[in-house]
Amino acid sequence: MIRRLWTEYILPVFRRPNRYQVAALCWRIEDDVLQMLLLTSRQTRRWVLPKGWPMAGFGALDTAREEAWEEGGVRLEQEGLHLGRYSYSKRMRGVPVRTDVDVFAVRVISVSDSFPEAAERERRWVTPSEAAEMVDEHDLAALLRDAARLIAPSHDH
């Protein structure tokens, strides 16, 4: 009984491949300063990038752009720059699941105060160094710091 429980239910959780999401690093230049958008997550209220699961019929960048609208109320340019990948532990039904996230830097073309998750999240524009200090994931913080020289090298970081 215990052996069956271990081999059929517990062990597969640890062998499960990582989940995969895509995120938008939404950026703009305001008063000649590079700013990035961070949002609070709905449940833990941690500072995060808008992100989500791949969507049928959408490429990774298009999914990231859609998540940016739904979660943060921003419309983004069509083109984006793949910055890299980070991993974090997402809780799913109370179980931590390793999740890989591809991050795309995309310039903001408009911001709205009326969007699908407006009542559920806080939105904040910050510099890359502030963003790196606010997020919990070490690898994401490193991506945010490095992003400044890649997306807007001539502006203040």
Buried (B, 14 or more C-beta within 10 A) or exposed (E): EEEEEEEEEEEEEEEEEEBEBBBBBBBBBEEEBBBBBBBBBEEEEBBBBBBBEBEEEBEBBBBBBBBBBBBBBBBBEEEBBEBBBBBBEBEEEEEEBEBBBBBBBBBBEEBEEEBEBBEEBEBBBBBBBBBBEBBEBEBBBEBBBBBBEEBBEEBBE
